[in-house]
Amino acid sequence: MAALTSVGETSLAGQGRRQGGMQAGRRRRLNLFRYLTFTVFGLFFLLPLLATLRFSLEGKKLGTWSGAAWGQIVSYPGLLPAIEVTLEVAVITCLVVLLLLVPTMIWIRLKVPGISRVFEFLCLLPLTIPAIVLVVGLAPIYNKIEHYTVSALALFWVYVILALPYAYRALATGLGAIDVTTLSEAARSLGASWFTVMFRVIAPNMWQAILNALLLSSALVLGEFTIASILNYNNILQVTLFDISRSTTNAGVLFSTSLAALLFAFVLLLILSYVGRRRGRG
Amino acid sequence: MAVAATTAAGARPSVRAGRRPSAAWVGTVPFLGYVGVFLLLPTAIVIWNAIRNPVAGGLELSNLKLLFDSAERSYFTGSLELSAGSSVIAAVLGAFLAYAVASGNPDGIVRRLYLSGSGVLAQFGGVTLAFAFLATIGPTSGVLFHAGWYYNFPWGIGLIYTYFQIPLMVLVFLPAIDGLKIQWREACENLGGSTWDYWRHVGAPLLAPAFLGATLLLFANALSAYATIQAWENQISYTVPQQIYIAISSEVGLASNAADVLALGMVVMVAIIMIGYFLLQRRAARWLR
């Protein structure tokens, strides 16, 4: 197994550092540019989040502090079920995305490389077809689905489509970094079945890309509003938040829940970036 | 799109590929079926509903006259202004940020923070974002200041859009900058070129197609954004997605296909952009050989 992993990582190790052998003057100017850029953009990105934090800690009287809004995440009527359903949809979406993409991408790479351009086009197509257009055409299809189930979990069917471009890009990067042909031919000549090749040889070698695809897909589901709202799945997190904002302006719970969801996704992605590095060293 | 096109180059045809193409093709059927039902079919339904008579059935192209009404046209102009403005500004700013991120330590904390943050913020261009800006510069309650121009279209909402557009730009443009080889820079310096010369004659032409591709991606992203503007302002419609929503919610029980016609208008808009993109990219590719 160790030998297999190293195949994937030698190619990455060669990328090297970009700053080596730079003139002193240029490096100083570059560093000035970098610190300036990071400060300006850092402020731009942080200020709205800090303001959200401040609002989430607003007490009953304006200007006072209170942690009540954070407690309300679990006690506000309808909110906790919405979080649960949304997380469930996220999990199902992730599983379906992986089952749909990973085997197909490996198969195309090995067996039918000729259609890889068409495949890429199809995967990236959802970026260009606006969700609102998709939902207009989906309404009749979802009418059929609702014939069998009216659960919000059915949203995963379309969320998989929305997640395709992001998952595809993450997985394609991982797949590009390993020698799929050699790995699969080695496994096949040792008598492995195609199932073994995909799930026990190739997939473990691109597990970081798979995790990345999972996280991007779940971030998408946690933030999606358009489709859930128009298809009237009002128990999805973002739609619930929207409804709360309509009935109670500046409800503290809006800000605490929004921030909690953002932080949740952010911490997951940050952890992933470190997990990947530790693996690379070992 | 150029942003992801790099991966296809790595594909190496297997020795066995092509011997039994008909059997091998079967492996892609589940994927094609799924995409067919949930992506291509909805798009086809929109187009079909837009060009047929909603009551009697049958082809009726006169539906499309709706797109040229002065009211509907203003939504398309609004969408166009908002998307073009926010995508161009975010593309330029995001490119600088991406360069700043790329020129640092590839294992550093800054890069990790910005990449993870971008991954999250690019997706949270929804209701959450409107709340965050309401808290920051909202007209009645902003922590920072109370901005009247917050409700100015397209600049107020355009500023909010850059909040998710810039992170998306960083995500899609960073691989292109990472692809610039240090050797090219050194070659330029050895030939006596300054930083300006390098960017003018080497960096910019190399990055141009990726930059253009990323900008158009941002444009499409802004065009389809609906949640933020809906949470920010639900009194007035400025953009096509808002108007589609109104059409959908008001046509319950009515035989109307206004939503489909507007949606078709958006598809055409996107198609024009994409064709322009492919033509431009072909032109750019000629110089890259």
Boltz contact constraints between the chains, C-beta under 6 A:
constraints:
  - contact:
      token1: [A, 18]
      token2: [B, 182]
      max_distance: 6.0
  - contact:
      token1: [A, 30]
      token2: [B, 103]
      max_distance: 6.0
  - contact:
      token1: [A, 34]
      token2: [B, 100]
      max_distance: 6.0
  - contact:
      token1: [A, 37]
      token2: [B, 96]
      max_distance: 6.0
  - contact:
      token1: [A, 37]
      token2: [B, 97]
      max_distance: 6.0
  - contact:
      token1: [A, 37]
      token2: [B, 100]
      max_distance: 6.0
  - contact:
      token1: [A, 41]
      token2: [B, 97]
      max_distance: 6.0
  - contact:
      token1: [A, 47]
      token2: [B, 136]
      max_distance: 6.0
  - contact:
      token1: [A, 48]
      token2: [B, 132]
      max_distance: 6.0
  - contact:
      token1: [A, 48]
      token2: [B, 133]
      max_distance: 6.0
  - contact:
      token1: [A, 48]
      token2: [B, 136]
      max_distance: 6.0
  - contact:
      token1: [A, 51]
      token2: [B, 135]
      max_distance: 6.0
  - contact:
      token1: [A, 51]
      token2: [B, 136]
      max_distance: 6.0
  - contact:
      token1: [A, 51]
      token2: [B, 143]
      max_distance: 6.0
  - contact:
      token1: [A, 52]
      token2: [B, 132]
      max_distance: 6.0
  - contact:
      token1: [A, 52]
      token2: [B, 135]
      max_distance: 6.0
  - contact:
      token1: [A, 54]
      token2: [B, 143]
      max_distance: 6.0
  - contact:
      token1: [A, 55]
      token2: [B, 135]
      max_distance: 6.0
  - contact:
      token1: [A, 100]
      token2: [B, 31]
      max_distance: 6.0
  - contact:
      token1: [A, 100]
      token2: [B, 34]
      max_distance: 6.0
  - contact:
      token1: [A, 104]
      token2: [B, 28]
      max_distance: 6.0
  - contact:
      token1: [A, 104]
      token2: [B, 31]
      max_distance: 6.0
  - contact:
      token1: [A, 107]
      token2: [B, 27]
      max_distance: 6.0
  - contact:
      token1: [A, 109]
      token2: [B, 11]
      max_distance: 6.0
  - contact:
      token1: [A, 110]
      token2: [B, 14]
      max_distance: 6.0
  - contact:
      token1: [A, 111]
      token2: [B, 17]
      max_distance: 6.0
  - contact:
      token1: [A, 111]
      token2: [B, 24]
      max_distance: 6.0
  - contact:
      token1: [A, 112]
      token2: [B, 24]
      max_distance: 6.0
  - contact:
      token1: [A, 112]
      token2: [B, 25]
      max_distance: 6.0
  - contact:
      token1: [A, 113]
      token2: [B, 11]
      max_distance: 6.0
  - contact:
      token1: [A, 113]
      token2: [B, 13]
      max_distance: 6.0
  - contact:
      token1: [A, 116]
      token2: [B, 8]
      max_distance: 6.0
  - contact:
      token1: [A, 116]
      token2: [B, 11]
      max_distance: 6.0
  - contact:
      token1: [A, 120]
      token2: [B, 8]
      max_distance: 6.0
  - contact:
      token1: [A, 122]
      token2: [B, 35]
      max_distance: 6.0
  - contact:
      token1: [A, 124]
      token2: [B, 1]
      max_distance: 6.0
  - contact:
      token1: [A, 128]
      token2: [B, 220]
      max_distance: 6.0
  - contact:
      token1: [A, 128]
      token2: [B, 270]
      max_distance: 6.0
  - contact:
      token1: [A, 130]
      token2: [B, 223]
      max_distance: 6.0
  - contact:
      token1: [A, 130]
      token2: [B, 224]
      max_distance: 6.0
  - contact:
      token1: [A, 130]
      token2: [B, 266]
      max_distance: 6.0
  - contact:
      token1: [A, 131]
      token2: [B, 224]
      max_distance: 6.0
  - contact:
      token1: [A, 132]
      token2: [B, 226]
      max_distance: 6.0
  - contact:
      token1: [A, 132]
      token2: [B, 241]
      max_distance: 6.0
  - contact:
      token1: [A, 132]
      token2: [B, 244]
      max_distance: 6.0
  - contact:
      token1: [A, 133]
      token2: [B, 46]
      max_distance: 6.0
  - contact:
      token1: [A, 133]
      token2: [B, 263]
      max_distance: 6.0
  - contact:
      token1: [A, 133]
      token2: [B, 266]
      max_distance: 6.0
  - contact:
      token1: [A, 133]
      token2: [B, 267]
      max_distance: 6.0
  - contact:
      token1: [A, 134]
      token2: [B, 42]
      max_distance: 6.0
  - contact:
      token1: [A, 136]
      token2: [B, 46]
      max_distance: 6.0
  - contact:
      token1: [A, 136]
      token2: [B, 259]
      max_distance: 6.0
  - contact:
      token1: [A, 136]
      token2: [B, 260]
      max_distance: 6.0
  - contact:
      token1: [A, 136]
      token2: [B, 263]
      max_distance: 6.0
  - contact:
      token1: [A, 137]
      token2: [B, 42]
      max_distance: 6.0
  - contact:
      token1: [A, 137]
      token2: [B, 43]
      max_distance: 6.0
  - contact:
      token1: [A, 137]
      token2: [B, 45]
      max_distance: 6.0
  - contact:
      token1: [A, 137]
      token2: [B, 46]
      max_distance: 6.0
  - contact:
      token1: [A, 138]
      token2: [B, 42]
      max_distance: 6.0
  - contact:
      token1: [A, 157]
      token2: [B, 38]
      max_distance: 6.0
  - contact:
      token1: [A, 158]
      token2: [B, 38]
      max_distance: 6.0
  - contact:
      token1: [A, 161]
      token2: [B, 38]
      max_distance: 6.0
  - contact:
      token1: [A, 161]
      token2: [B, 39]
      max_distance: 6.0
  - contact:
      token1: [A, 169]
      token2: [B, 4]
      max_distance: 6.0
  - contact:
      token1: [A, 172]
      token2: [B, 7]
      max_distance: 6.0
  - contact:
      token1: [A, 176]
      token2: [B, 7]
      max_distance: 6.0
  - contact:
      token1: [A, 176]
      token2: [B, 10]
      max_distance: 6.0
  - contact:
      token1: [A, 181]
      token2: [B, 12]
      max_distance: 6.0
  - contact:
      token1: [A, 181]
      token2: [B, 14]
      max_distance: 6.0
  - contact:
      token1: [A, 219]
      token2: [B, 120]
      max_distance: 6.0
  - contact:
      token1: [A, 219]
      token2: [B, 123]
      max_distance: 6.0
  - contact:
      token1: [A, 220]
      token2: [B, 123]
      max_distance: 6.0
  - contact:
      token1: [A, 223]
      token2: [B, 123]
      max_distance: 6.0
  - contact:
      token1: [A, 223]
      token2: [B, 124]
      max_distance: 6.0
  - contact:
      token1: [A, 223]
      token2: [B, 126]
      max_distance: 6.0
  - contact:
      token1: [A, 225]
      token2: [B, 126]
      max_distance: 6.0
  - contact:
      token1: [A, 225]
      token2: [B, 127]
      max_distance: 6.0
  - contact:
      token1: [A, 225]
      token2: [B, 227]
      max_distance: 6.0
  - contact:
      token1: [A, 226]
      token2: [B, 226]
      max_distance: 6.0
  - contact:
      token1: [A, 226]
      token2: [B, 227]
      max_distance: 6.0
  - contact:
      token1: [A, 238]
      token2: [B, 126]
      max_distance: 6.0
  - contact:
      token1: [A, 238]
      token2: [B, 127]
      max_distance: 6.0
  - contact:
      token1: [A, 241]
      token2: [B, 127]
      max_distance: 6.0
  - contact:
      token1: [A, 242]
      token2: [B, 127]
      max_distance: 6.0
  - contact:
      token1: [A, 242]
      token2: [B, 231]
      max_distance: 6.0
  - contact:
      token1: [A, 254]
      token2: [B, 131]
      max_distance: 6.0
  - contact:
      token1: [A, 258]
      token2: [B, 128]
      max_distance: 6.0
  - contact:
      token1: [A, 258]
      token2: [B, 131]
      max_distance: 6.0
  - contact:
      token1: [A, 262]
      token2: [B, 124]
      max_distance: 6.0
  - contact:
      token1: [A, 265]
      token2: [B, 120]
      max_distance: 6.0
  - contact:
      token1: [A, 266]
      token2: [B, 116]
      max_distance: 6.0
  - contact:
      token1: [A, 266]
      token2: [B, 120]
      max_distance: 6.0
  - contact:
      token1: [A, 269]
      token2: [B, 116]
      max_distance: 6.0
  - contact:
      token1: [A, 269]
      token2: [B, 119]
      max_distance: 6.0
  - contact:
      token1: [A, 270]
      token2: [B, 116]
      max_distance: 6.0
  - contact:
      token1: [A, 273]
      token2: [B, 112]
      max_distance: 6.0
  - contact:
      token1: [A, 273]
      token2: [B, 116]
      max_distance: 6.0
